[in-house]
Amino acid sequence: MDIPSLTTERLRLRPWRATDLPAFAALNADAEVMRHFPACLSREDSDLLAARILLHFDEHGFGQWIVERREDEAFIGVLGLARVSFDAPFTPAVEIGWRFNTAYWRQGYALEAARAALAFAFERLGLDEVVAFTVPANLPSQGLMQRLGMRRDEAGDFEHPRLPEGHALRQHVLYRIRRP
């Protein structure tokens, strides 16, 4: 499938290459990056996740892109769109999500890339709504959701069905944005 690239002033959201797998694995093994996830990922689990992301592109025509800086092609992380793959009161839905190297936090890269992905979602895919969710403690991601114009749907907050009862990260907050 022909995966589209998106370009912003400073960034390129591009299709995956086999050479991205080591950098993606390092991202998924970083305890600070993964602190709001159940665990860091092994290289094998990271490669399996990358394969699922590529399969999502094949099946749906969109997914999580590699985000790189245009000036030097530095690997910043991943950001993109995905069909929510579990049952919840707000599904079916398409979510926007991101995971960036800590060296690139607080520089506006996530906001810039997410705006491009949302424009793609609404203008090219014709979606009516995109959701995002995270654990209540992940205030930086919630701040990004708010800067994107997403609104908290407190009635939609949920317990993640893939985490066991009582797990510290089971509770999630839900944000939504509708097509302008």
C-alpha atoms as one frame of an Amber mdcrd trajectory, in Angstrom:
protein
   0.000   0.000   0.000   1.156   3.518  -0.723   1.461   5.249   2.643   1.199
   9.024   2.360   3.792  11.313   3.906   2.818  14.518   5.690   5.105  17.530
   5.870   5.047  20.439   8.301   7.381  23.377   8.726   9.916  21.353  10.743
   8.789  17.752  10.454   8.092  14.871   8.119   5.593  12.163   9.037   6.652
   9.345   6.761   6.181   5.641   6.082   8.208   3.112   8.026  11.541   1.655
   6.909  13.226  -1.482   8.246  16.003   0.789   9.505  13.510   2.441  11.907
  13.130  -0.699  14.024  16.194  -0.189  16.285  15.229   3.439  17.056  11.618
   2.392  17.682  12.823  -0.374  20.006  15.001   2.099  21.924  11.981   4.417
  22.268   9.843   1.570  23.612  12.578   0.513  26.048  12.941   4.001  27.573
  11.417   3.971  31.065  10.625   7.715  30.976   8.832   7.451  27.611   6.903
   4.384  28.802   6.057   5.537  32.333   2.336   5.804  31.531   2.248   2.380
  29.874   2.154  -0.987  31.650   5.785  -1.837  30.800   8.711  -1.113  28.552
   8.841  -3.325  25.472  11.490  -5.874  24.569  13.004  -5.663  21.098  10.813
  -8.566  20.005   7.633  -6.933  21.352   8.600  -3.612  19.782   9.095  -5.279
  16.385   5.690  -6.989  16.750   4.095  -3.610  17.498   5.745  -2.125  14.387
   4.353  -5.024  12.327   0.843  -4.324  13.696   1.230  -0.632  12.804   2.189
  -1.540   9.222  -0.729  -3.970   8.986  -3.060  -1.179  10.158  -1.794   1.019
   7.294  -2.452  -1.841   4.842  -5.963  -2.466   6.167  -7.131   1.119   6.717
  -4.912   3.471   4.690  -3.693   5.296   7.786  -1.730   4.570  10.926   1.176
   5.780  13.023   3.880   7.480  10.995   7.544   7.816  11.795   8.149  11.450
  12.797  11.499  12.888  11.794  12.990  16.343  11.805  13.292  17.653   8.240
  16.588  19.444   8.817  18.559  16.308   9.750  16.119  13.356   9.479  16.497
  12.730  13.218  14.083  10.076  14.518  11.749  11.896  16.909   9.204   9.141
  17.452   5.838   7.984  16.149   2.507   9.746  15.850  -0.645   8.975  14.005
  -4.114   7.563  13.795  -5.474   4.126  14.606  -8.811   2.424  14.886  -9.420
   1.714  18.561  -8.881  -2.033  18.833 -10.918  -2.768  21.953 -14.557  -2.460
  22.908 -15.553   0.593  24.929 -18.658   2.796  25.117 -17.049   5.277  22.668
 -16.068   2.710  20.013 -15.944   2.342  17.085 -13.555   5.284  16.955 -10.262
   6.480  15.530  -7.683   7.660  18.026  -4.670   9.905  17.683  -1.624   8.854
  19.651   2.065   9.635  19.976   5.300   8.463  21.507   8.374  10.720  21.258
  11.980  10.506  22.400  12.523  12.575  25.545  15.167  14.691  23.763  12.339
  16.138  21.656   9.792  16.842  24.387   8.603  20.418  25.075   9.702  21.783
  21.688   6.320  21.885  19.969   7.056  18.894  17.737   4.148  16.788  19.014
   1.696  19.668  18.543   2.973  20.342  15.023   2.818  16.677  14.010  -0.574
  16.099  15.656  -2.101  19.078  13.843  -0.947  17.579  10.537  -2.384  14.169
  11.451  -5.728  15.699  12.483  -5.896  17.681   9.230  -5.296  14.393   7.385
  -8.037  12.708   9.448 -10.640  15.365   8.732  -9.701  16.541   5.233  -8.378
  13.385   3.537 -10.116  10.602   5.467 -13.339  12.551   6.024 -13.630  11.485
   9.657 -16.207  13.278  11.785 -14.377  12.764  15.080 -11.030  11.692  16.524
 -10.484  10.638  20.134  -7.455  10.458  22.399  -7.019   8.897  25.804  -4.422
   8.453  28.490  -4.085   7.815  32.193  -5.086  10.690  34.515  -1.460  11.190
  35.643  -0.240  11.891  32.088  -0.715  15.641  32.301   1.666  16.483  29.413
  -0.399  14.406  26.968  -3.614  15.891  28.310  -2.113  19.350  27.826  -1.313
  18.498  24.217  -4.848  17.221  23.681  -6.188  20.531  25.003  -3.800  22.592
  22.825  -5.100  20.627  19.831  -8.622  21.787  20.670  -9.724  18.425  22.034
 -12.321  18.487  24.811 -12.377  16.211  27.826 -15.396  13.903  27.858 -15.604
  13.107  31.569 -18.665  10.942  31.005 -16.556   8.923  28.552 -13.672   8.225
  30.950 -13.178   4.476  31.131 -11.238   1.563  32.526  -8.947   0.117  29.872
 -10.219  -3.400  29.158  -6.739  -4.737  28.362  -5.492  -4.062  31.878  -6.525
  -6.177  34.864  -8.918  -4.965  37.546  -7.039  -2.914  40.128  -4.099  -2.096
  37.814  -2.703   1.367  38.566  -3.000   2.386  34.875  -6.457   0.947  34.181
  -8.339   4.264  34.561  -8.234   6.452  31.424  -9.487   9.916  30.545 -11.122
  10.468  27.154 -10.762  13.504  24.883 -12.610  14.193  21.639 -12.352  16.565
  18.699 -14.897  16.923  15.915 -14.275  17.937  12.344 -14.232  21.744  12.075
